[in-house]
Amino acid sequence: MGQVGTGAYRAKLRGMKKMVIYRLQKFSTFAFLIMVSFSLLSGPGSSKVQAFDDASEIHHSYLNQENFLDIKSYQFHKLKEDEWFESPGGWRLAGGSMGLDLLYSHLEVRLPHALSDETTVFFRAWQEEFYEIKPFRYLVEVEWRPIEWAAFSLLGMPEYDKRKADQGASITLGKRPWNFLRFQQLFQDLFYNEKNFYDNSYYSPHPMENNLEGSFNWKNWRARFSYVLDKPFKQVFPKQSLTFTYNGKDSSAVLDYHYGHQRIAGLSWRSFDIRKRRETTQSTETASPDNREQQLLYSSADFYWLHPLSTTMHGTLGLREDHFRNYFRQLDLDYDSYDFHLWTLQLYGILRHQTATDRFWEYGLYVGDTDKVTDYLNAARTDKTRRKHEAKLRVSKEFRYLSNNSALMLTTSWNIDDFFNDFWDGGNISYQRTF
């Protein structure tokens, strides 16, 4: 009996030892990731996922009368938006002409990789351009989820220039895609003042971004939101006698009611408010790009109704309003100061026709009332005002690849309001893959 008892005791010890080793291995993996993350954050790094995206120049606006009809026709279908939101990862790209010289572009990447049951590494990227040039933005995130309903993350991205090192963290309650709440804080260019050997420029204070987002799923209702706040900051360039100041906020929300399969009635909304100022005391003979102030305001509301028409046909009806404003001030020459706005109210319909298991045709009709105004502050200049109705037709062919859950869409668009004088309205290509 003594030998049997001793053997059972030793077996129990071996089991406990294995459990301790297993826990230590998991803890060491997490500790290693934490150390690597801190080395990324306090070493060379620059996170690009932020409302302030290094677009520090101040430019004029070059939007055309029909551009918000163009943008709506180029954006992903509502069914694809929902598919993207609910997928763990993927990447997608859409681009289309906004005139002879400009292109609308939208790029998103979301790549998760699980290292263990508790630890996941994410690579995220996002870029949208329709009113000015936007640098490519990306982010590496290490998430630790010790319990099912809570997660903690460290954020950062390696880069050669240590002045651009950013450092951030986030906490998430719940789990994507639904019923979660996440708060993220990112300190941008955190080591700029300490590691700047290029010149004597500095921040006072440093840029800081706060981001709150979440989603909720209750019965037939789906809701999600995002709010990004850039705290005011100032960057000083003593050699050029130049200061740059910035603050901004960006918010979006979606509310949907699902009353059946691919039957949706909902509203999406987005707005941003960006303020920039570049000011120098150095005198110039002409208006300087370093003596400008700007406020960019944008709001968009989209009401939509989706309903299947048959087993192979699906329809969408929608009403959307867009309003973009650029309050531009040339500080050393008021002759060039103005208030610009472009407003569009459009009614649209989309018919989606499945011709094979992996083939679709899409037809979109967009009709809008537009108002474009440039109101100069100097009385010597003549204001520009144009109220005009716009209409366009979109014809698209989609190729779905069921083996890897992806879709490629090729689009042509046609002027309806001025067909005989200028029938071609540009092309569009979009691709989306989820996994």
N, C-alpha and C positions, 0 to 999 in steps of 0.2 A: 504493500500500500504506500510505503514511503517513496519507493521508486516511481510509482505511478503519479503520486502527488507532485514529486519533483519534476517529472517530465511535463506535466500539465502547466506547472508554474513557469518552466523554461519556455514552453510554446507560447504562453501568454506574454512573456517578456519579449520574445522575438516579434510577435505581432505588434506590441506597443512600439518596439524599436523601428519597425518598418513604417508605422504610422507617423512617428516623429520625423524620420528621414524624409518621408513624402511631403510632410508639411514644411520642413526646412527647405526642400528643393523648390516648392512653390513660392515660399517667401523669398528665397535667394533670387529666383527668376524675377519676381516683382521688384526686389531691391535693386537688382542689376538694371532693370528698365528705368527705375527712378533715377539712378545715377547717370545713365546714358542720357535721359531726358534733360537733367540739369546741366550736363556737359553741353548739350545742344543749345540750351537756353542761355547759359552764361558764357558759352564760347561763341563762335561765329554763327549767327542765326538771324532770320528775318521772316516773320509771319506775315503773309499777304492777305489773309482773310480778315478784313476789317473794313469799316465804313470809310475811314481815311485810307485811300489806296495809293498814296504817293502821287496823285494827280494834283500837284501843287500849282500848276500854271492856271492862268485865267484867260479864257478864250471867248470869242463871239459864238453865237448860235447859228447853225446852218441847217436847221430843220426845214423841210419842204411842207407844202400845204397838205399833202396826202400821207405824210409819214406815219401817222398813228394807224391808218388803215393798213399800211404796209406791215407795221410791227405786229398787229393783231393777226394778219394772215400768215406771218412767218413763225409765230409762236406755236409751241406744241399743243396738240389737241387736248382737251380736258381729260379724256380717258387716259392719255399718255402721261399727263401730269400726275394723276392719281397713281398710276402704275409706278412712276418714278419715285414718288414720295413713300410708297409702301415697300419698296424693294430695299434690301440691305445694302446693295452697292450697284455700281454701274458707271457709265459715262455717256454723255450726250452732247451734241453740237447742232446748232441751227444758225444759218446765215442767209441774208438776202439783201438785195439792192435797195438803197434808199435814195437813189439818184445816180448821177453820172460819177460822182466822186466818193460817195460814202456807202458803207455797208453796215447793216445791223448784224451783230454777232452775239451769240449766247452759248457759253461753254460751262459745263459742270462735270466734275469728276468726284466720285465717292468710292474709295477702295478700302474696305476693312480686311484685317487679317488677325484671326484669333490665335494668340500664343498659348492660351490656356483657357479654362472655363471662366477665369476671373479677369484676364488681361487681353485687351484688343488694341491693335495699332491701326489708326485711320490715316489715310491720305485724302485730303479734300482740296478741291479747287473750284473757283467760281469766277466768271467774268461775263459782264454784259455791257455792250457798247451801243449807245444810240444817240448820245448828245455830246460826247467828248471822248478822247482817247483814254482808255483805262489800262494801266499796267496789269499784267497777269498776276493773280493772287492765289496763294496756296498755303496749306497748313498741314503739319504733322501733329497728330494727337495720340497720346498714350493713355488709354482708359483702364482704370482698375475698378471692378465691380465686386466688392466683398460680399454684398447681399443682393438679392434679386431686384429690390426696389430702389437702390441707390448706387451711384457711380461717381468717381472722382477722376479728373483728367489733368494732365500737364500738356501744354501747347508750345510748339516751337518749330523752327525750320532753319537748317544750316545755310549759311551764306558766307562768302569770302570776307566781306566787309563787316568787321565786328561792331561798327557803329550802328548797324542795322539790326542788331540782336534784339528780339522781342521775347517777352516772357509772360506767360499767362496760365490760368487754371480755370477749371469749371467744375460745377457740381450738378448732377442730374438726379432728379427724383422720378422714378418710373423708368420706362424703357421704350425706345423708339419701336415702331413708328407712332403708336397711339398711347394716350394717357401718360404723358411725361411732361416735366417742367425742368428747364435747364437754364442756369445762369453762368455766364462766362465773362471773365475780365482779362483784358489783354493790355499789357504795358508795351508800347511801341517804341522802338529805337532806344531801349532802356539804358544802354551803355554809350550813347552817342557822345555825351559830354566828356566822359572819361577816356574814350578810345579814339577820339577824333584828332589825328595827327595831320590831316590834309589841310585844314585851315583853322580859323579861330571861331567858327560858327558854333552855336549851342542852342539847346532848348530851354525854355523857361515858361511854364512847366513842360514836362514830357507829355507826348500824346498818350491818352488812355481811352480804351473802348470798353463799354459795358454792353452785353448782349443778353437779352432775355427771350426765350422761345419756348413753345409748348404746343401740344395737341391733345384733343379730347374726343373720345368716341362714346356716344351714349345713344342706345337704341338705333334709330335711323339717322341721327345727326352726327356730322363730322365737322370739327372746327380745329383750326391751327393758326398760329400767329408767330410773328418775330418782331422784335424791337431792338434796334442798335442805336446807341448814344455815344457820340464822340465828344468827350469833354473838351472845352476850349484849350488851345495851346498856342505857343508862340515860338517861332524859330528865328534866331537873330544871326545875321551875317555882317559883323562889324566892318570887314574890309570893303564890302560893297555898300555899306550904310543902308542895308536892306533888312526889313522884318517881314515875316510871313505869319499870318494868324489864320486859324481854322477852327470851326466847330460845325457839327452836323448831326443829323438823326435820320434814320430810315426805318420805316415800319410797314408791315404787310399782314394781311389776315385773309382767311378763307372760311366760309361757312356754307356747308352743303347739307341738303336733305336727300337721302337715298330712299326712293319709294319703290324700288325694284331693281333688277339686274340692268345695269347701264341706264337707269332712270334717275336723273339727278336734277334738282333745282337748287341753285346756289348763287353766291356772291363772292367775288374776290376783290380785294382792295389793296392799294399800295400808295405810299407817299414818301417823299424825302424833302429835307430842308438843309441845304449846304451853304455855308458862308465862308468866303475866302477874302483875304486882303493882302496885297503885296504893296509895300510902300518903301521908297528910297528917298534919301535927301540929296542924292547926286543929281545935278541938273543936266538935262538933255535938250537938244534943239527940237526934237520931235516927241510925240507921245510915246512914253516908255511902257513896255509890258510889265515893268516892275513898279508901276504906279497905277494899280487897278484894284477895284473892289467889286465883289460879285456875290449875289445871292441867287441860288438855283432852287426853284420850288417845283415840285411835281406831285400830281395826284391822279389816281386812276381808279375807277369803279366799274366792275364788269358783272352784269346780271346775266345768267344763262339758264337754259332749260334743255336737257338732253332726254331723248326718248327714242326707242327703237321703232322703226316703221314696218319692218318685216324681219324675217330671219337673216336677210342679207343687206338690209338697208337701215341706216341709223341717222337721225337728224338732230341738229343743234340750232336753237334760236337764241340770240343774245342782244343785249343793249349795253354799250360801253361808252364811258366818258373819260377823256384824257385832257389834262390841262398842265402845260409846261410853261414856266416863266423864268426869264433870265434878267435880273436887275443888274445892269452893267454900268459901272462908274469908272471913267478915266479921270484919275485924281488930278493930273497935271494939265488936262485939257477937257473942259466940260462939253466941248463941241461933239465929242465922241460918246458921251454918256446917253443911255437909253434904257427903256423898259420894253422887253420883248415878251410876247406871249403867243402860244399856239394852243387853241382849244378845238377839240373834236368830239362830236356826239355821233356815234355810228350804230346802225342796226345791221346785224349780220346773220347769215344762215349758212350752215355747213351740212352737206349731204355726204355720208360715207357709205360706199357701196363695195361689198365683198364679192369679188368675182371668182375667187378660188380660195383654197385653204390658207394660202400665204400671199394673196394678192388683193389689193384694195385700190379703188379710185376714190378721190375726194374732190368735191366741188364746193367752193366757197364764194358767196356773194357778200360784198361789203359796201354799204351806202352810208355816207356821212355828211354832216353839216360842219364846216370848218371855219375858223376865224383866226387869221394871222395878223398880228399888229406889232409894229416897231414904233414906239412913242419916244421921240428924241426930247431930251430935257432942254436943249438949246433952241431958243425961238427962231434962230436963223435956219434951222433944218426943217425939212418937210417930213411929216410922219408918213409911215407906210401902213396902209390898212387894206386888207382883202378878205371878204367873206365869200365863200365858194362851196358849192356842193361837189363832193367827190364820190366816185363809184368805181369798183374794180371787181374782176372775176378771177378766181383762182382755180386752176386745174392741176391736180396732183396725182401721182402714181406712187403707191407704196409697195415695197417688197419686204415681206416679213421672213425672217430666218428662224424657224421654230427650234432648230437644234441649239442655238445659243441665245434665244430670247432677245432678238434684236430686230430693228426695222430701219430701212433706208427709204426716204421720201424725196422724190424729185418733183419740183413745182414750176409751173409757168403762171404768170399773172398778166392780166390784160386790162387796159383802160376802157371803161364803159362810158364815162362822161365825155370823152373826146376820142372815140375809137377811130374815126376816119382820118384824123390828123396825127395822132400819136397812139397807136393801138398797143404797143408793147410796154409793159409796166414792170419788167424785171423778173428775175428767177430766184429760186430758193432751193437749198439742199439742207436736209436735216437727217440726223442719225441718232438713234437711241438704243443702248444695250443695257439691260439690267440682269442682275444675278442675285 
